[in-house]
Amino acid sequence: MSASPFVRFLFTLPMICVVLQGSRVQGQQQRGGTPQTDKVQPVNNGLNPYRVIRDWAQLTLESRPWGGSNGVAIDRDGKSVWATDRCSPGTTPGCLGTKANPVHHFDESGKEIRSFGGGMFVWPHGIHVDRDGNVWVTDARAPSADDLKKFPGEHNKGSVVVKFSPDGKILLTLGKPGVRGNPPDALTDPTDVVTDPRNGDVYVAESHTDVSDPNLIGRISVFDRKGKFRRTIGRAGSGPGEFRTPHALEFDSKDRLIVADRHNHRVQILTKEGKFLAEYDEFGRVSGLAIGRDDVIYTADSESTERVHPGWLRGVRIGSLKDGKVTMFIPPHKTDAPDGAMGEGIAIDAAGNLYTAEANLRGVTKYVKN
């Protein structure tokens, strides 16, 4: 005797639930976010006390156009600005096949003081200035097989962190150039680097690989100031203390590690040892972050669209690490794209001016507080 329609429905219902749940998980994996961040109402407004200066910095030493940029940092003098660029206008090939210098130093007027790093990088990404004025740069790609067909001999570049003196002398390299892997021998597409202002320990965010990769890396690798590997923080995932594209790192005044967990649409707060303390979900799909006085947090959302983060606009969101509430919002640049454009990296100088490194529009934008 065949089962009744009601019985068949009860039998089929769990399978339907599993399929729907799987679809939601797969969709979330592709577009980003977590069940928790999906519940947050978009934050697209707030006070905007800034005047925008596009194309603030010019590459006059080589007289060439900017490549896409992600990294921007303030020198220890509090007023001059460091930035990276990817040597060529498109996303790829980046700096492969060129001798262009991708590390730049600008005075407070935007005039280029020096540049260096030519012929060393694949895809320069994050930049950080430590307490001694040394400059750290991450290279977030290694050459692919197709890259090497076009640029033979470039196999020994990429997927490293390089420490420079202010005049461009190489002081330390973390990772093995051209090799993706695990520390202490190698790194996987590092996105950003920050040093502990107290003891000089080096924190490296990994990785910039495709989040749909079943072998996705999501971690922060820690080295001492001489480059000896100490430990790894976190793993790939969307739980507390897990990461999908940890894209920027900073320390706050309480020695807490602040992480822009971009693909999970959140900012995470950890101890230096890696213990999860809190997450803030009002800052959007965060690509870059900076910490100012009184632990004010400045974040750059360069990727939100209706597809990956419905309802949210790109822009700079500013709030407090004390409560995670956004109080100021700088809207995106107006472009032909309906979503506009916003820089990835962000930095704040001693006078309170903001700077963003532009991946799409290219160059450095300055925001002067009115």
Summary of the structure (lengths in Angstrom):
residues: 370
radius of gyration: 21.2
end to end distance: 80.1
largest distance: 86.4
contacts: 1282
relative contact order: 0.15
helix: 11%
strand: 34%
